């Protein structure tokens, strides 16, 4: 698992943009699903298996005014270069 607590995102808006996983693929389970009641399988395109993390690659905790500390990273994500611009320390 990636040691994630060293990353600080300086803007909550940026954090919300970074949190959803770009590797999530939602596959309908049946033709009866609708927007109000989606009946989908969350699939990870990295492993072609089920996404146990509901399409979230990062989770945060508060860190000062309008800043977030990364407290969790999906263990399937090994390249954290998308956080480099927001890293402190």
C-alpha positions in Angstrom: 0.0 0.0 0.0 1.2 3.5 -0.8 2.2 5.8 2.1 -0.2 8.6 1.4 -0.2 10.9 4.4 2.7 13.0 3.1 0.5 14.5 0.4 -1.4 17.7 0.9 -4.0 19.1 -1.6 -4.1 22.8 -1.1 -7.6 23.3 -2.5 -10.8 21.3 -1.8 -12.0 21.8 -5.3 -8.8 20.2 -6.7 -9.2 17.4 -4.1 -12.8 16.7 -5.3 -11.5 16.6 -8.9 -8.7 14.1 -8.0 -10.7 11.7 -5.8 -12.7 9.9 -8.5 -10.8 7.1 -10.2 -10.2 7.5 -13.9 -10.0 3.6 -14.2 -13.6 3.1 -13.1 -15.8 1.6 -15.8 -19.5 1.2 -14.9 -21.1 -1.8 -16.7 -24.9 -2.2 -16.6 -26.0 -5.5 -15.1 -29.3 -5.5 -16.9 -31.3 -3.5 -19.3 -33.7 -2.6 -16.5 -31.3 -0.1 -14.9 -32.3 3.6 -14.9 -30.6 6.8 -13.8 -32.7 6.9 -10.7 -31.8 3.3 -9.8 -28.6 2.3 -11.5 -27.9 -1.4 -11.6 -24.2 -1.3 -12.5 -21.1 -3.3 -11.8 -18.1 -1.2 -10.9 -15.2 -2.5 -12.9 -11.5 -1.5 -12.6 -9.9 -1.2 -16.0 -6.4 -1.8 -14.4 -7.3 -5.3 -13.3 -10.5 -6.0 -15.3 -12.0 -7.0 -12.0 -14.5 -5.6 -9.6 -13.7 -2.2 -8.0 -14.2 -2.6 -4.3 -13.6 1.1 -3.7 -16.7 2.4 -5.5 -14.7 4.4 -8.0 -12.7 6.4 -5.5 -8.9 6.5 -5.7 -8.2 9.0 -2.9 -9.8 9.8 0.5 -9.0 12.9 2.5 -9.1 14.4 5.9 -9.3 18.1 6.7 -5.9 19.9 7.0 -6.1 23.6 7.8 -8.3 26.1 6.1 -9.5 24.8 2.7 -6.8 22.2 2.5 -7.0 18.4 2.6 -4.5 15.7 3.6 -4.6 12.4 1.6 -5.2 9.7 4.1 -5.9 6.7 1.7 -4.9 5.8 -1.8 -6.4 2.8 -3.7 -3.7 0.1 -3.6 -4.1 -0.5 -7.3 -2.8 3.0 -8.0 1.0 2.9 -8.1 1.7 6.1 -10.1 1.0 9.1 -7.9 2.5 11.6 -10.4 -0.9 13.3 -10.6 -0.3 14.6 -7.0 3.2 15.9 -7.6 2.1 19.5 -8.1 0.2 19.4 -4.8 2.9 17.7 -2.7 4.4 19.5 0.3 7.5 18.6 2.3 
